[in-house]
Amino acid sequence: MANIKDLNPDESPQAALGARLRQKRLDLGLKQKELARKLGYSPTQLSHTETGRKMATLRFVKKVDSHFGLADTSESFEREWREIKFGALLEGFPEYLGLEERASEIRLFEVGVIPGQLQTRGYAQALADAAVERGEITPEKAAERIDHLIRRQNALNRTTPPLICAVLDESCIRRPVGDDPKIMQDQLAHLIRFARLPHTSFQIAPYSMGARRPFDRLVSLLTLPDRSVVSYVESQAQGQLDRELSSVLPRVRNYHLLQTESASQAESVAMIEQLRKGTP
């Protein structure tokens, strides 16, 4: 009988993932060779993942989730992998990222800061550098944050890209980010280019909306390929991924009201153009 290595889940996050994978396999009565064959990997590769010797790839954990029926659940290995790969993220956000990659429609609202999907690298770098200066993250974590953002943006550049509707509070375009004025100039120019894409919709929610603005924090609504809708709402301290129709539908209705009350795309682009002219 082959020697079975004792696993210590507390040794590292990837060891914890490996130990959970082995336990799931044993609970289902699967031999290592059998599961490896079903996943399309060698037994050695599976063994290295289970023992924590090597970090699993995104492709691997997606196959595991598909095989075990864990895709898009709180127990998914992809969610755990993303938490390990990208560091401490708000609750619900790793799972949201997995859904965003598959969404056919993405609706966004943000206050105070350009949402990640629309950020230029310079703008994102300025935000990360400021977080380092405040002592919130390390320079290494800042670099990981930027790499993660670029991968996230690239994931939306598919053969058939999702419809992306973005409504930004006016504070997003008026709040200066970065010491170099060129950072905001480039970011505003990027928003104009985004608005001109064939699969996007872009609007500014002006200050004049006042209390009629239905949201006061980041809200994302994803329409998935099966036409189901999930929402993700985020504050400074926590994020909430919601699939319950009773709470998602009111956010969908409020988003439609937000779009109705906001400036049109042409008016929004004109607002940014005027702001760019007044930016040194």
Backbone as JSON, one array per atom type, in Angstrom:
{
  "sequence": "MANIKDLNPDESPQAALGARLRQKRLDLGLKQKELARKLGYSPTQLSHTETGRKMATLRFVKKVDSHFGLADTSESFEREWREIKFGALLEGFPEYLGLEERASEIRLFEVGVIPGQLQTRGYAQALADAAVERGEITPEKAAERIDHLIRRQNALNRTTPPLICAVLDESCIRRPVGDDPKIMQDQLAHLIRFARLPHTSFQIAPYSMGARRPFDRLVSLLTLPDRSVVSYVESQAQGQLDRELSSVLPRVRNYHLLQTESASQAESVAMIEQLRKGTP",
  "N": [[0.86, -1.19, 0.0], [0.59, 2.2, -0.85], [2.42, 4.88, 0.63], [0.72, 7.36, 2.46], [0.82, 10.72, 2.62], [0.7, 12.71, 5.51], [-1.31, 15.57, 5.89], [-1.05, 19.05, 6.58], [-3.21, 21.45, 7.04], [-2.86, 23.95, 8.11], [-0.42, 24.82, 7.39], [-0.03, 26.44, 5.13], [-1.95, 28.63, 2.93], [-2.24, 27.37, 0.4], [-1.75, 24.77, 1.09], [-3.96, 24.28, 2.66], [-5.98, 24.39, 0.75], [-5.24, 22.18, -0.81], [-5.51, 20.11, 1.05], [-8.24, 20.17, 1.51], [-9.16, 19.48, -1.0], [-8.21, 16.85, -1.2], [-9.71, 15.67, 0.87], [-12.28, 15.98, -0.11], [-12.19, 14.36, -2.33], [-11.74, 11.84, -1.1], [-14.04, 11.62, 0.43], [-15.88, 11.1, -1.53], [-15.1, 8.67, -2.36], [-13.14, 8.35, -4.31], [-10.24, 7.33, -6.08], [-6.91, 8.62, -6.36], [-5.76, 8.38, -8.94], [-8.03, 7.95, -10.44], [-9.57, 10.34, -10.15], [-7.74, 12.14, -11.22], [-7.67, 11.31, -13.9], [-10.3, 11.89, -14.69], [-10.25, 14.64, -14.52], [-8.4, 15.3, -16.4], [-5.71, 15.49, -15.87], [-2.4, 14.52, -14.78], [-1.73, 11.92, -12.34], [0.42, 12.67, -10.76], [0.45, 15.48, -10.93], [-1.97, 16.04, -9.67], [-1.41, 15.0, -7.16], [0.64, 16.72, -6.31], [-0.8, 19.05, -5.97], [-2.65, 18.34, -3.98], [-0.96, 17.84, -1.82], [0.1, 20.3, -1.4], [2.47, 21.01, -2.55], [2.67, 22.31, -4.96], [1.1, 25.22, -6.29], [-2.24, 25.3, -7.31], [-3.59, 25.83, -10.62], [-5.71, 28.32, -12.2], [-7.24, 27.18, -14.23], [-7.2, 24.53, -13.42], [-8.61, 24.53, -10.9], [-11.08, 25.37, -11.76], [-11.88, 23.2, -13.31], [-12.06, 21.29, -11.3], [-14.16, 22.35, -9.75], [-16.22, 22.19, -11.62], [-16.39, 19.41, -11.97], [-17.12, 18.53, -9.4], [-19.45, 19.88, -9.04], [-19.44, 22.42, -7.87], [-19.19, 24.95, -8.87], [-19.57, 28.47, -8.81], [-20.47, 28.53, -6.19], [-20.43, 28.96, -2.58], [-18.56, 27.18, -1.66], [-16.75, 26.77, -3.63], [-13.71, 25.81, -5.24], [-12.45, 27.54, -6.88], [-13.1, 30.05, -5.82], [-11.72, 29.95, -3.38], [-9.14, 29.73, -4.4], [-8.84, 32.22, -5.67], [-8.9, 33.91, -3.46], [-6.53, 33.2, -2.24], [-4.71, 33.83, -4.28], [-5.04, 36.57, -4.81], [-4.97, 37.83, -2.41], [-6.28, 39.22, 0.7], [-9.55, 39.76, 0.19], [-12.66, 41.53, -0.02], [-15.54, 40.03, 1.46], [-17.41, 37.92, -0.62], [-16.44, 39.1, -2.96], [-14.39, 37.6, -4.43], [-15.99, 35.51, -5.5], [-17.76, 37.04, -6.95], [-16.05, 38.03, -8.97], [-15.55, 35.73, -10.48], [-18.09, 35.32, -11.56], [-18.4, 37.67, -12.99], [-16.65, 37.33, -15.11], [-18.09, 35.65, -16.73], [-20.43, 36.92, -17.32], [-23.08, 38.21, -19.35], [-24.13, 40.7, -19.43], [-23.21, 43.68, -17.8], [-23.79, 45.92, -15.26], [-22.95, 48.94, -13.79], [-22.46, 51.06, -10.95], [-20.88, 53.78, -9.35], [-19.37, 55.71, -6.72], [-17.31, 58.48, -6.18], [-14.85, 57.27, -7.01], [-13.3, 56.04, -9.97], [-14.62, 53.06, -11.31], [-13.02, 49.82, -11.14], [-13.05, 48.34, -13.58], [-12.95, 50.31, -15.49], [-10.69, 51.78, -15.1], [-7.59, 53.42, -15.88], [-4.18, 52.28, -16.18], [-2.4, 54.08, -15.0], [-4.07, 55.6, -13.29], [-5.03, 53.59, -11.57], [-2.58, 52.84, -10.47], [-1.88, 55.15, -9.06], [-3.86, 55.18, -7.06], [-3.17, 52.82, -5.73], [-0.58, 53.44, -4.88], [-1.13, 55.49, -3.08], [-2.47, 54.06, -1.12], [-0.37, 52.53, -0.17], [1.25, 54.55, 0.94], [-0.4, 55.3, 3.05], [-0.07, 53.15, 4.64], [-1.7, 50.97, 4.41], [-1.39, 48.82, 2.67], [1.31, 46.76, 1.43], [4.15, 47.56, -0.73], [4.54, 45.35, -2.4], [2.05, 44.12, -2.32], [0.6, 46.12, -3.53], [1.58, 46.02, -6.14], [0.63, 43.49, -6.86], [-2.07, 44.05, -6.76], [-2.41, 45.78, -8.95], [-1.65, 44.1, -11.09], [-3.64, 42.19, -10.87], [-5.9, 43.74, -11.45], [-5.45, 44.41, -14.14], [-5.58, 41.87, -15.32], [-8.22, 41.31, -14.75], [-9.55, 43.25, -16.29], [-8.71, 42.45, -18.83], [-10.04, 40.04, -19.02], [-12.54, 40.78, -19.76], [-12.36, 41.43, -22.35], [-13.47, 39.79, -24.57], [-14.24, 37.55, -27.35], [-16.93, 37.86, -27.94], [-17.89, 40.49, -26.36], [-19.2, 41.49, -23.12], [-22.24, 43.39, -22.64], [-21.77, 46.51, -21.29], [-22.9, 48.7, -18.97], [-22.35, 51.75, -17.56], [-22.76, 53.91, -14.89], [-21.63, 56.76, -13.45], [-21.16, 58.58, -10.48], [-20.98, 62.14, -10.34], [-18.86, 62.91, -8.76], [-16.86, 61.08, -9.26], [-15.51, 61.84, -11.57], [-14.64, 64.35, -10.94], [-13.06, 64.25, -8.69], [-9.72, 64.61, -8.04], [-7.06, 62.41, -8.81], [-3.86, 61.26, -8.08], [-0.6, 62.85, -8.34], [0.3, 63.96, -10.67], [-1.18, 65.87, -13.15], [-1.63, 64.71, -15.62], [-2.44, 62.12, -15.19], [-5.18, 62.19, -14.51], [-6.08, 63.42, -16.83], [-5.55, 61.45, -18.78], [-7.18, 59.44, -17.76], [-9.76, 60.53, -17.98], [-9.89, 60.81, -20.74], [-9.86, 58.14, -21.42], [-12.35, 57.32, -20.46], [-14.01, 58.6, -22.27], [-13.33, 57.26, -24.63], [-14.22, 54.73, -23.89], [-16.98, 55.2, -23.79], [-17.59, 55.36, -26.44], [-17.49, 52.84, -27.49], [-18.99, 50.0, -29.14], [-20.4, 48.25, -27.51], [-21.07, 49.41, -25.11], [-22.48, 51.57, -22.57], [-22.63, 54.79, -21.26], [-22.92, 57.04, -18.57], [-23.24, 60.03, -16.58], [-24.1, 60.64, -13.27], [-25.32, 63.52, -12.2], [-24.46, 66.01, -9.69], [-26.72, 67.47, -9.19], [-28.81, 65.72, -9.04], [-29.21, 65.07, -6.43], [-31.08, 63.93, -3.66], [-32.5, 62.2, -5.21], [-30.9, 60.34, -6.34], [-30.53, 56.91, -6.3], [-28.6, 55.19, -5.17], [-25.86, 54.99, -2.87], [-23.38, 53.92, -2.79], [-20.96, 51.6, -4.2], [-22.46, 49.62, -6.68], [-23.08, 46.68, -8.42], [-24.53, 44.94, -11.09], [-25.08, 41.86, -12.48], [-25.93, 40.15, -15.39], [-26.31, 36.89, -16.13], [-25.37, 34.16, -18.4], [-27.61, 32.45, -18.39], [-29.65, 34.2, -18.03], [-30.25, 34.87, -15.45], [-29.96, 37.14, -12.67], [-27.56, 38.68, -10.64], [-26.51, 40.58, -7.79], [-24.01, 42.82, -6.59], [-22.96, 44.53, -3.85], [-21.04, 47.02, -2.37], [-19.25, 48.28, 0.42], [-16.98, 50.34, 2.38], [-15.99, 48.5, 4.16], [-17.07, 45.97, 3.71], [-18.39, 43.49, 1.4], [-21.2, 42.37, -0.49], [-22.58, 39.68, -2.07], [-25.4, 38.92, -3.86], [-28.06, 36.77, -4.62], [-30.72, 36.53, -4.32], [-33.91, 36.93, -5.56], [-35.84, 38.62, -4.49], [-34.46, 40.71, -3.31], [-32.68, 41.48, -5.26], [-34.15, 42.37, -7.5], [-35.35, 44.92, -6.72], [-33.02, 46.5, -6.78], [-32.39, 46.36, -9.47], [-34.56, 47.73, -10.57], [-34.14, 50.24, -9.38], [-31.75, 50.86, -10.61], [-32.53, 51.28, -13.24], [-34.08, 53.56, -12.83], [-32.05, 55.26, -12.02], [-30.57, 55.48, -14.41], [-32.45, 56.8, -15.97], [-32.68, 59.27, -14.68], [-30.12, 60.27, -14.85], [-27.55, 62.12, -16.67], [-27.59, 62.12, -20.26], [-25.73, 59.96, -22.53], [-24.38, 61.51, -24.46], [-24.48, 64.04, -23.24], [-23.01, 63.45, -20.96], [-20.47, 62.79, -21.96], [-19.85, 65.27, -23.05], [-19.68, 66.74, -20.7], [-17.38, 65.66, -19.56], [-15.5, 66.33, -21.52], [-15.52, 69.12, -21.27], [-14.54, 69.32, -18.7], [-11.99, 68.3, -19.05], [-10.85, 70.29, -20.62], [-10.61, 72.26, -18.77], [-8.71, 71.23, -17.14], [-5.39, 71.46, -16.04]],
  "CA": [[0.0, 0.0, 0.0], [1.42, 3.39, -0.96], [2.41, 5.77, 1.79], [-0.12, 8.54, 2.31], [1.41, 11.81, 3.37], [-0.18, 13.49, 6.37], [-1.4, 16.96, 5.46], [-1.26, 20.07, 7.61], [-3.88, 22.57, 6.39], [-2.43, 25.23, 8.69], [0.93, 25.12, 6.93], [-0.13, 27.55, 4.17], [-3.25, 28.64, 2.26], [-2.32, 26.38, -0.68], [-1.84, 23.47, 1.76], [-5.35, 24.14, 3.08], [-6.74, 24.06, -0.45], [-4.9, 20.81, -1.17], [-6.1, 19.19, 2.03], [-9.69, 20.14, 1.28], [-9.37, 18.73, -2.24], [-8.05, 15.42, -0.9], [-10.83, 15.22, 1.68], [-13.45, 15.9, -0.98], [-11.99, 13.16, -3.15], [-11.92, 10.66, -0.25], [-15.45, 11.55, 0.82], [-16.62, 10.55, -2.66], [-14.57, 7.35, -2.64], [-12.36, 8.37, -5.55], [-8.79, 7.18, -6.0], [-6.2, 9.75, -6.96], [-5.64, 8.15, -10.39], [-9.36, 8.06, -11.05], [-9.94, 11.74, -10.24], [-6.81, 12.78, -12.16], [-8.11, 10.98, -15.24], [-11.54, 12.62, -14.95], [-9.93, 16.07, -14.66], [-7.49, 15.49, -17.51], [-4.37, 15.77, -15.36], [-1.67, 13.33, -14.35], [-1.8, 11.7, -10.9], [1.49, 13.44, -10.11], [0.0, 16.86, -10.82], [-3.0, 16.08, -8.64], [-0.73, 14.77, -5.88], [1.36, 17.94, -5.93], [-1.78, 20.03, -5.51], [-3.21, 17.88, -2.71], [0.05, 17.95, -0.75], [0.52, 21.69, -1.26], [3.81, 21.24, -3.11], [2.52, 23.29, -6.04], [-0.17, 25.95, -6.28], [-3.13, 24.95, -8.42], [-3.85, 26.88, -11.61], [-7.12, 28.68, -12.31], [-7.87, 26.17, -15.08], [-7.36, 23.31, -12.63], [-9.69, 24.64, -9.91], [-12.36, 25.45, -12.48], [-12.25, 21.83, -13.66], [-12.46, 20.63, -10.06], [-15.49, 22.84, -9.41], [-17.17, 21.64, -12.59], [-16.55, 17.98, -11.7], [-17.8, 18.32, -8.12], [-20.68, 20.67, -8.98], [-19.25, 23.5, -6.9], [-19.02, 26.23, -9.56], [-20.4, 29.59, -8.38], [-20.99, 28.32, -4.84], [-19.53, 29.45, -1.53], [-17.56, 26.16, -1.41], [-15.97, 26.54, -4.84], [-12.26, 25.87, -5.13], [-12.02, 28.76, -7.57], [-13.2, 31.15, -4.87], [-10.58, 29.83, -2.45], [-7.93, 30.01, -5.18], [-8.75, 33.66, -5.88], [-8.56, 34.53, -2.19], [-5.09, 32.97, -2.06], [-3.94, 34.49, -5.33], [-5.15, 38.01, -4.82], [-4.89, 38.38, -1.06], [-7.52, 39.38, 1.46], [-10.54, 40.53, -0.53], [-13.92, 41.63, 0.68], [-16.41, 38.86, 1.35], [-18.26, 37.92, -1.8], [-15.8, 39.63, -4.15], [-13.81, 36.56, -5.29], [-17.06, 34.82, -6.23], [-18.26, 38.01, -7.93], [-15.12, 38.09, -10.09], [-15.79, 34.56, -11.31], [-19.33, 35.54, -12.29], [-18.19, 38.78, -13.92], [-15.97, 36.8, -16.29], [-19.06, 34.93, -17.57], [-21.65, 37.71, -17.48], [-23.39, 38.74, -20.68], [-24.39, 42.12, -19.22], [-22.65, 44.21, -16.55], [-24.25, 47.27, -14.96], [-22.12, 49.46, -12.7], [-22.6, 52.42, -10.4], [-19.82, 54.02, -8.37], [-19.29, 57.05, -6.15], [-16.02, 58.94, -5.68], [-13.68, 56.69, -7.66], [-13.62, 55.31, -11.2], [-14.62, 51.61, -11.03], [-11.84, 49.11, -11.63], [-13.15, 47.92, -14.98], [-12.77, 51.47, -16.36], [-9.5, 52.52, -14.69], [-6.33, 53.3, -16.6], [-3.13, 51.77, -15.3], [-1.86, 55.19, -14.22], [-5.05, 55.93, -12.25], [-4.99, 52.49, -10.6], [-1.3, 52.89, -9.78], [-1.94, 56.26, -8.12], [-4.66, 54.72, -5.92], [-2.39, 51.82, -5.0], [0.53, 54.14, -4.22], [-1.69, 56.22, -1.94], [-2.74, 53.06, -0.08], [0.94, 52.19, 0.41], [1.65, 55.68, 1.78], [-1.2, 55.27, 4.28], [0.28, 51.96, 5.41], [-2.77, 49.98, 4.32], [-0.86, 47.66, 1.95], [2.74, 46.81, 1.13], [4.43, 47.78, -2.15], [4.34, 44.09, -3.11], [0.6, 43.93, -2.47], [0.15, 47.12, -4.5], [1.9, 45.48, -7.46], [-0.32, 42.4, -7.09], [-3.38, 44.66, -7.01], [-2.42, 46.29, -10.32], [-1.65, 42.95, -11.99], [-4.97, 41.59, -10.76], [-6.83, 44.61, -12.15], [-5.23, 44.27, -15.59], [-6.14, 40.56, -15.71], [-9.67, 41.43, -14.69], [-9.98, 44.01, -17.46], [-8.46, 41.63, -20.02], [-11.04, 38.98, -19.07], [-13.75, 41.33, -20.37], [-12.09, 41.6, -23.79], [-13.75, 38.5, -25.19], [-14.68, 37.59, -28.75], [-18.23, 38.54, -27.82], [-17.78, 41.15, -25.06], [-20.48, 41.74, -22.46], [-22.77, 44.74, -22.64], [-21.38, 47.16, -20.04], [-23.55, 49.98, -18.71], [-21.69, 52.38, -16.42], [-23.23, 55.21, -14.43], [-20.71, 57.24, -12.43], [-21.5, 59.82, -9.81], [-20.12, 63.23, -10.82], [-17.65, 62.97, -7.93], [-15.83, 60.2, -9.82], [-14.71, 62.53, -12.58], [-14.13, 65.61, -10.39], [-12.08, 63.98, -7.64], [-8.4, 64.4, -8.65], [-6.28, 61.26, -8.32], [-2.48, 61.33, -8.55], [0.06, 64.15, -8.27], [0.5, 64.44, -12.03], [-2.47, 66.12, -13.81], [-1.78, 63.85, -16.8], [-3.14, 60.89, -14.78], [-6.61, 62.42, -14.68], [-6.32, 63.68, -18.25], [-5.59, 60.16, -19.46], [-8.35, 58.69, -17.29], [-10.96, 61.11, -18.58], [-9.86, 60.44, -22.16], [-10.21, 56.72, -21.49], [-13.8, 57.22, -20.29], [-14.63, 59.0, -23.54], [-13.15, 56.13, -25.56], [-15.12, 53.67, -23.43], [-18.36, 55.56, -24.15], [-17.77, 55.23, -27.9], [-17.45, 51.44, -27.9], [-20.32, 49.55, -29.57], [-21.07, 47.4, -26.52], [-21.09, 50.11, -23.82], [-23.35, 52.71, -22.31], [-21.93, 55.57, -20.24], [-23.66, 58.21, -18.1], [-22.84, 60.67, -15.34], [-25.18, 61.05, -12.37], [-24.85, 64.82, -11.74], [-24.73, 66.41, -8.3], [-28.07, 68.04, -9.13], [-29.79, 64.67, -8.74], [-29.48, 65.14, -5.0], [-31.63, 62.75, -2.98], [-33.13, 61.3, -6.19], [-29.95, 59.27, -6.68], [-30.96, 55.78, -5.46], [-27.49, 54.46, -4.56], [-24.82, 55.8, -2.22], [-22.14, 53.14, -2.77], [-20.79, 50.77, -5.4], [-23.46, 48.59, -6.98], [-22.87, 45.98, -9.68], [-25.58, 43.99, -11.45], [-24.62, 40.97, -13.53], [-26.86, 39.24, -16.04], [-25.54, 35.72, -16.52], [-25.84, 33.55, -19.66], [-28.95, 31.86, -18.25], [-30.51, 35.37, -17.83], [-30.41, 35.18, -14.04], [-29.28, 38.37, -12.3], [-27.01, 38.76, -9.28], [-26.03, 41.93, -7.48], [-22.89, 42.93, -5.65], [-22.96, 45.86, -3.23], [-19.79, 47.1, -1.6], [-18.94, 49.45, 1.24], [-15.55, 50.39, 2.69], [-15.56, 47.39, 5.01], [-17.6, 44.67, 3.34], [-19.07, 43.33, 0.14], [-22.29, 41.4, -0.41], [-23.07, 39.1, -3.32], [-26.8, 38.58, -3.59], [-28.77, 36.08, -5.7], [-32.14, 36.46, -3.98], [-34.71, 37.75, -6.46], [-36.6, 39.61, -3.73], [-33.6, 41.87, -3.02], [-31.98, 41.9, -6.47], [-35.05, 43.09, -8.4], [-35.44, 46.35, -6.39], [-31.81, 47.17, -7.24], [-32.51, 46.48, -10.92], [-35.5, 48.83, -10.82], [-33.48, 51.49, -9.01], [-30.73, 51.16, -11.61], [-33.24, 51.86, -14.37], [-34.42, 54.93, -12.43], [-30.79, 56.0, -12.04], [-30.25, 55.79, -15.8], [-33.43, 57.78, -16.45], [-32.41, 60.57, -14.06], [-28.75, 60.71, -15.15], [-27.32, 62.79, -17.95], [-27.47, 61.19, -21.39], [-24.33, 59.67, -22.86], [-23.83, 62.68, -25.15], [-24.28, 65.08, -22.22], [-21.95, 62.99, -20.05], [-19.2, 62.96, -22.67], [-19.61, 66.71, -23.13], [-19.26, 67.17, -19.37], [-15.98, 65.25, -19.39], [-14.71, 67.14, -22.43], [-15.39, 70.43, -20.67], [-13.66, 69.17, -17.55], [-10.63, 68.13, -19.57], [-10.37, 71.6, -21.09], [-10.27, 73.07, -17.6], [-7.67, 70.56, -16.37], [-4.07, 71.89, -16.53]],
  "C": [[0.89, 1.24, 0.0], [1.32, 4.23, 0.3], [1.56, 6.99, 1.5], [0.42, 9.62, 3.23], [0.37, 12.5, 4.22], [-0.15, 14.94, 5.94], [-1.64, 17.89, 6.64], [-1.89, 21.29, 6.96], [-3.42, 23.93, 6.89], [-1.06, 25.67, 8.19], [0.95, 26.33, 5.99], [-1.51, 27.52, 3.55], [-3.35, 27.59, 1.16], [-2.36, 24.96, -0.1], [-3.28, 23.22, 2.21], [-6.24, 23.78, 1.9], [-6.51, 22.61, -0.85], [-5.54, 19.79, -0.25], [-7.61, 19.07, 1.83], [-10.01, 19.35, 0.02], [-9.24, 17.23, -1.98], [-9.25, 14.9, -0.13], [-12.09, 15.07, 0.84], [-13.37, 14.64, -1.83], [-12.26, 11.89, -2.34], [-13.38, 10.49, 0.16], [-16.3, 10.91, -0.28], [-16.09, 9.18, -3.1], [-13.78, 7.26, -3.92], [-10.89, 8.16, -5.26], [-8.14, 8.34, -6.74], [-6.09, 9.61, -8.48], [-6.97, 8.37, -11.09], [-9.77, 9.53, -11.21], [-9.04, 12.48, -11.24], [-7.25, 12.54, -13.61], [-9.37, 11.77, -15.61], [-11.28, 14.11, -15.19], [-9.03, 16.35, -15.85], [-6.09, 15.88, -17.09], [-3.69, 14.47, -14.96], [-1.84, 13.16, -12.84], [-0.75, 12.49, -10.14], [1.08, 14.89, -9.91], [-1.05, 17.0, -9.72], [-2.38, 15.91, -7.25], [-0.02, 16.03, -5.4], [0.4, 19.01, -5.42], [-2.32, 19.63, -4.15], [-2.23, 18.04, -1.55], [0.56, 19.37, -0.57], [1.89, 21.98, -1.82], [3.76, 22.28, -4.23], [1.14, 23.94, -5.94], [-0.99, 25.55, -7.51], [-3.26, 26.13, -9.38], [-5.35, 27.19, -11.62], [-7.86, 27.64, -13.15], [-8.15, 24.89, -14.29], [-8.55, 23.43, -11.68], [-11.05, 24.77, -10.57], [-12.84, 24.06, -12.89], [-12.72, 21.06, -12.43], [-13.88, 21.05, -9.69], [-16.55, 22.26, -10.34], [-17.45, 20.17, -12.29], [-17.37, 17.73, -10.44], [-19.1, 19.11, -8.0], [-20.62, 21.83, -8.0], [-19.1, 24.88, -7.55], [-20.03, 27.25, -9.07], [-21.08, 29.36, -7.04], [-19.98, 28.84, -3.83], [-18.41, 28.45, -1.23], [-16.64, 25.94, -2.6], [-14.47, 26.66, -4.57], [-11.73, 27.11, -5.86], [-12.07, 29.96, -6.63], [-12.03, 31.13, -3.9], [-9.28, 30.18, -3.15], [-7.75, 31.52, -5.37], [-8.39, 34.38, -4.59], [-7.07, 34.37, -1.9], [-4.28, 33.82, -3.03], [-3.92, 35.99, -5.18], [-5.17, 38.63, -3.44], [-6.26, 38.52, -0.43], [-8.47, 40.3, 0.7], [-11.83, 40.56, 0.27], [-14.76, 40.38, 0.44], [-17.31, 38.99, 0.13], [-17.56, 38.36, -3.07], [-15.13, 38.57, -5.01], [-14.86, 35.82, -6.12], [-17.64, 35.75, -7.3], [-17.37, 38.05, -9.16], [-15.33, 36.92, -11.04], [-17.05, 34.71, -12.15], [-19.17, 36.64, -13.33], [-17.56, 38.3, -15.22], [-16.93, 36.11, -17.25], [-20.28, 35.76, -17.93], [-21.84, 38.19, -18.92], [-23.71, 40.23, -20.61], [-23.86, 42.52, -17.85], [-23.15, 45.64, -16.38], [-23.55, 47.76, -13.7], [-22.6, 50.83, -12.24], [-21.51, 52.58, -9.36], [-19.84, 55.48, -7.94], [-17.83, 57.33, -5.78], [-14.78, 58.43, -6.37], [-14.12, 55.96, -8.93], [-13.61, 53.82, -10.89], [-13.47, 50.9, -11.73], [-11.88, 48.75, -13.1], [-12.83, 49.05, -15.94], [-11.49, 52.25, -16.04], [-8.36, 52.35, -15.68], [-5.3, 52.76, -15.63], [-2.56, 52.88, -14.42], [-2.76, 55.58, -13.06], [-5.02, 54.86, -11.16], [-3.7, 52.52, -9.79], [-1.29, 54.01, -8.73], [-2.75, 55.89, -6.88], [-3.88, 53.73, -5.07], [-1.24, 52.48, -4.24], [0.04, 54.89, -2.98], [-1.99, 55.26, -0.78], [-1.45, 52.62, 0.6], [1.39, 53.29, 1.36], [0.88, 55.71, 3.09], [-0.89, 54.06, 5.14], [-0.76, 50.87, 5.36], [-2.29, 48.69, 3.65], [0.63, 47.85, 1.75], [2.95, 47.13, -0.34], [4.22, 46.51, -2.97], [2.85, 43.83, -3.35], [0.02, 44.92, -3.48], [0.4, 46.62, -5.92], [0.95, 44.35, -7.82], [-1.7, 42.97, -7.45], [-3.48, 45.16, -8.45], [-2.47, 45.13, -11.31], [-3.03, 42.29, -12.03], [-5.98, 42.41, -11.56], [-6.69, 44.46, -13.66], [-5.79, 42.94, -16.08], [-7.66, 40.61, -15.73], [-10.21, 42.17, -15.91], [-9.81, 43.18, -18.74], [-9.52, 40.54, -20.16], [-12.34, 39.46, -19.71], [-13.59, 41.54, -21.87], [-12.25, 40.26, -24.51], [-14.11, 38.68, -26.65], [-16.04, 38.26, -28.85], [-18.25, 39.21, -26.45], [-19.15, 41.37, -24.44], [-20.94, 43.18, -22.7], [-22.41, 45.36, -21.29], [-22.05, 48.53, -19.97], [-22.92, 50.57, -17.44], [-22.32, 53.73, -16.14], [-22.31, 55.62, -13.29], [-21.25, 58.51, -11.8], [-20.52, 60.9, -10.28], [-18.83, 63.34, -10.03], [-16.52, 62.12, -8.5], [-14.93, 60.95, -10.8], [-14.11, 63.84, -12.04], [-13.11, 65.41, -9.28], [-10.71, 63.73, -8.28], [-7.68, 63.23, -7.99], [-4.88, 61.35, -8.93], [-1.92, 62.74, -8.51], [0.24, 64.78, -9.65], [-0.87, 64.64, -12.7], [-2.71, 65.21, -15.01], [-2.52, 62.56, -16.45], [-4.64, 61.06, -14.98], [-6.97, 62.72, -16.13], [-6.46, 62.37, -19.01], [-6.82, 59.36, -19.06], [-9.63, 59.22, -17.92], [-11.04, 60.79, -20.08], [-10.26, 58.99, -22.35], [-11.72, 56.53, -21.34], [-14.53, 57.61, -21.57], [-14.5, 57.89, -24.57], [-14.08, 54.98, -25.19], [-16.55, 53.95, -23.89], [-18.63, 55.33, -25.63], [-17.73, 53.78, -28.38], [-18.87, 50.96, -28.24], [-21.09, 48.75, -28.52], [-21.15, 48.07, -25.14], [-22.14, 51.21, -23.78], [-22.72, 53.47, -21.15], [-22.73, 56.82, -19.87], [-23.04, 58.74, -16.81], [-24.1, 61.01, -14.55], [-24.76, 62.38, -11.75], [-25.22, 65.1, -10.28], [-26.17, 66.88, -8.15], [-29.15, 67.0, -8.87], [-30.16, 64.67, -7.27], [-29.99, 63.83, -4.43], [-32.32, 61.79, -3.95], [-32.18, 60.18, -6.62], [-30.21, 58.09, -5.76], [-29.84, 55.03, -4.74], [-26.47, 55.42, -3.97], [-23.49, 55.07, -2.14], [-22.09, 52.27, -4.02], [-21.88, 49.72, -5.49], [-23.14, 48.0, -8.35], [-24.01, 44.98, -9.88], [-25.09, 43.17, -12.63], [-25.78, 40.15, -14.07], [-26.04, 38.09, -16.6], [-26.11, 35.08, -17.79], [-27.22, 32.93, -19.57], [-30.02, 32.91, -17.95], [-30.83, 35.62, -16.37], [-29.57, 36.42, -13.72], [-28.8, 38.28, -10.86], [-26.54, 40.19, -9.06], [-24.87, 41.83, -6.51], [-22.86, 44.36, -5.17], [-21.77, 45.92, -2.29], [-19.72, 48.4, -0.82], [-17.45, 49.43, 1.52], [-15.09, 49.12, 3.38], [-16.05, 46.03, 4.55], [-18.27, 44.68, 1.98], [-20.13, 42.25, 0.26], [-22.72, 40.97, -1.8], [-24.45, 38.53, -3.05], [-27.44, 37.95, -4.82], [-30.28, 36.04, -5.46], [-32.95, 37.45, -4.81], [-35.4, 38.88, -5.71], [-35.77, 40.85, -3.41], [-32.86, 42.37, -4.25], [-32.88, 42.76, -7.36], [-35.22, 44.57, -8.02], [-34.2, 47.13, -6.83], [-31.83, 47.35, -8.75], [-33.44, 47.65, -11.26], [-34.86, 50.18, -10.5], [-32.39, 51.87, -10.01], [-31.37, 51.79, -12.85], [-33.65, 53.31, -14.06], [-33.18, 55.82, -12.46], [-30.43, 56.41, -13.46], [-31.19, 56.85, -16.37], [-33.11, 59.17, -15.94], [-31.04, 61.12, -14.44], [-28.67, 61.43, -16.48], [-27.21, 61.75, -19.05], [-26.0, 60.94, -21.68], [-23.68, 60.87, -23.54], [-23.54, 63.8, -24.16], [-23.14, 64.72, -21.29], [-20.58, 63.16, -20.68], [-18.84, 64.44, -22.78], [-19.13, 67.27, -21.79], [-17.78, 66.85, -19.13], [-15.07, 66.08, -20.29], [-14.48, 68.53, -21.85], [-14.45, 70.4, -19.48], [-12.21, 69.02, -17.98], [-10.03, 69.46, -20.04], [-9.95, 72.48, -19.91], [-9.21, 72.44, -16.73], [-6.31, 70.98, -16.92], [-3.37, 70.78, -17.28]]
}
